[in-house]
Amino acid sequence: MKTIIKKCTVNDLETLQKLSTETYLDTFGQYNTAENSQAYVHDAYNLDILKREMTNKNSEFYFLFVDQKLAGYLKVNILDAQSEPLDDSFMEVQRIYIRVPFKRLGLGKVLMDFAIERAKAFKKPHIWLGVWEKNYPALKFYKSMGFERYSSHKFVMGTSTQTDYILKKELEK
């Protein structure tokens, strides 16, 4: 299995939009109404929003390819691009998604290890992420990667208000 991580550019916007929608709905669609899921996808993954996020110098998107097939993606944020007002010593892992045919192959770890390398390159001693309180597979994965619960926040999807745990990890110096 040969993996390649490639930084996304504005030329990748349509592919990113399709991948974001696919992986989000595969992960959360069964837990939410179709209306709430579609409202979220429309708001979060429309091309204008994705372009604005991608052209923000404090955000980065990366595609993960396995044997030349698109398997998933990662989004990281620093400074004012973070979705929560944490201090400048943090880097956020805002999105980490793997397509269904590529799950359980260790690819989440590949992306998380890459995110940790990006945090070190940014000289950030901490990373954090938000995860839905009922996403048990993700919670187990993040715990195995050394993340600990730090706080929580509300996440609104259409007419549903849910709780996300904020997890953080201290990086080795």
C-alpha positions as CSV (number, residue, x, y, z in Angstrom):
1,M,0.0,0.0,0.0
2,K,1.6,3.2,-1.2
3,T,0.4,6.4,0.5
4,I,0.9,10.0,-0.8
5,I,-0.2,13.2,1.0
6,K,-0.6,16.1,-1.4
7,K,-1.4,19.7,-0.4
8,C,-4.7,20.9,-2.0
9,T,-4.9,24.0,-4.2
10,V,-7.8,26.0,-5.5
11,N,-7.7,23.7,-8.6
12,D,-8.8,20.9,-6.3
13,L,-12.0,22.7,-5.0
14,E,-14.6,20.6,-6.8
15,T,-12.8,17.3,-5.8
16,L,-12.6,18.6,-2.2
17,Q,-16.2,19.5,-2.2
18,K,-17.3,16.1,-3.4
19,L,-15.0,14.3,-1.0
20,S,-16.0,16.5,2.0
21,T,-19.7,15.8,1.3
22,E,-19.2,12.1,0.8
23,T,-17.2,11.5,3.9
24,Y,-19.3,13.7,6.1
25,L,-22.5,12.0,5.1
26,D,-21.0,8.6,5.4
27,T,-19.8,9.4,8.9
28,F,-22.8,11.3,10.3
29,G,-25.7,10.9,7.9
30,Q,-27.3,8.0,9.7
31,Y,-27.4,10.0,13.0
32,N,-29.1,13.1,11.7
33,T,-32.1,13.9,9.6
34,A,-31.6,14.2,5.9
35,E,-32.6,17.9,6.1
36,N,-30.1,18.7,8.8
37,S,-27.3,16.8,7.0
38,Q,-28.0,18.5,3.7
39,A,-28.2,22.0,5.4
40,Y,-24.8,21.4,7.0
41,V,-23.2,20.1,3.8
42,H,-24.6,23.1,1.9
43,D,-23.3,25.6,4.4
44,A,-19.9,24.0,5.2
45,Y,-18.9,22.7,1.8
46,N,-20.1,25.1,-0.7
47,L,-17.4,26.2,-3.2
48,D,-17.2,29.8,-2.0
49,I,-16.7,28.7,1.7
50,L,-14.1,26.1,0.7
51,K,-12.2,28.6,-1.5
52,R,-12.2,31.2,1.3
53,E,-10.8,28.5,3.7
54,M,-8.3,27.2,1.2
55,T,-6.9,30.6,0.4
56,N,-6.6,31.6,4.1
57,K,-2.8,31.5,4.8
58,N,-3.5,30.0,8.2
59,S,-5.4,26.9,6.9
60,E,-4.1,23.9,4.9
61,F,-6.0,21.1,3.2
62,Y,-4.3,17.8,2.2
63,F,-5.5,14.8,0.2
64,L,-4.4,11.3,1.1
65,F,-3.9,8.9,-1.8
66,V,-3.5,5.2,-1.5
67,D,-2.2,3.4,-4.6
68,Q,-3.1,6.6,-6.6
69,K,-6.7,6.5,-5.3
70,L,-8.2,9.3,-3.3
71,A,-8.7,7.9,0.2
72,G,-9.3,10.9,2.5
73,Y,-8.3,14.4,3.5
74,L,-7.1,16.5,6.3
75,K,-7.6,20.2,7.2
76,V,-5.4,22.0,9.8
77,N,-5.7,25.6,11.1
78,I,-3.5,27.9,13.1
79,L,-3.9,31.4,14.6
80,D,-7.1,33.2,13.6
81,A,-8.3,30.3,11.3
82,Q,-9.0,28.1,14.3
83,S,-12.7,27.4,14.8
84,E,-12.4,28.1,18.5
85,P,-10.4,31.0,20.1
86,L,-7.5,29.0,21.5
87,D,-4.2,30.7,22.0
88,D,-1.5,30.9,19.4
89,S,0.4,27.8,20.8
90,F,-2.3,25.5,19.4
91,M,-2.9,24.1,15.9
92,E,-6.4,22.7,15.2
93,V,-7.0,19.5,13.3
94,Q,-10.4,20.6,12.0
95,R,-11.2,17.8,9.6
96,I,-9.8,14.3,9.2
97,Y,-11.9,12.0,7.1
98,I,-11.3,8.7,5.4
99,R,-13.5,7.3,2.6
100,V,-15.4,4.1,3.5
101,P,-13.4,1.7,1.3
102,F,-10.2,2.8,3.0
103,K,-11.3,2.7,6.6
104,R,-9.5,0.4,9.1
105,L,-6.3,0.5,7.2
106,G,-4.4,2.7,9.6
107,L,-4.9,5.8,7.4
108,G,-6.3,8.0,10.1
109,K,-3.0,7.5,11.9
110,V,-1.1,8.4,8.7
111,L,-3.0,11.7,8.5
112,M,-2.7,12.4,12.3
113,D,1.0,11.8,12.2
114,F,1.2,14.2,9.3
115,A,-0.8,16.7,11.2
116,I,1.6,16.4,14.1
117,E,4.5,17.1,11.7
118,R,2.7,20.2,10.5
119,A,2.2,21.4,14.0
120,K,5.9,20.9,14.7
121,A,6.8,22.8,11.5
122,F,4.5,25.6,12.7
123,K,6.3,25.4,16.1
124,K,3.0,24.7,17.9
125,P,3.4,22.7,21.1
126,H,-0.3,21.7,21.3
127,I,-2.8,20.4,18.8
128,W,-6.6,20.2,19.4
129,L,-9.7,19.0,17.7
130,G,-13.5,18.8,18.2
131,V,-15.2,15.4,18.0
132,W,-18.9,14.6,18.5
133,E,-19.5,13.1,21.9
134,K,-21.2,10.1,20.3
135,N,-18.6,9.3,17.6
136,Y,-17.2,6.4,19.7
137,P,-14.8,5.1,17.0
138,A,-13.2,8.5,16.6
139,L,-13.0,9.0,20.4
140,K,-11.3,5.7,20.8
141,F,-8.8,6.6,18.0
142,Y,-8.0,10.0,19.4
143,K,-7.4,8.5,22.8
144,S,-5.0,6.0,21.3
145,M,-3.2,8.9,19.7
146,G,-2.7,10.6,23.1
147,F,-5.5,13.1,23.0
148,E,-7.3,14.1,26.3
149,R,-10.6,15.8,26.8
150,Y,-10.1,19.5,27.4
151,S,-13.6,21.1,27.2
152,S,-16.7,21.0,25.0
153,H,-18.7,23.2,22.8
154,K,-22.1,23.1,21.1
155,F,-22.3,22.2,17.4
156,V,-25.4,23.2,15.5
157,M,-26.5,21.2,12.5
158,G,-29.7,22.5,11.0
159,T,-32.3,22.3,13.8
160,S,-30.1,20.0,16.0
161,T,-27.7,21.1,18.7
162,Q,-25.1,18.6,19.6
163,T,-22.1,18.5,21.9
164,D,-18.6,18.2,20.6
165,Y,-15.7,17.4,23.0
166,I,-12.6,19.4,22.6
167,L,-9.6,17.2,22.8
168,K,-6.0,18.3,23.0
169,K,-2.6,16.8,22.8
170,E,0.8,18.0,24.0
171,L,3.5,17.4,21.5
172,E,7.0,16.3,22.5
173,K,9.5,19.0,22.3
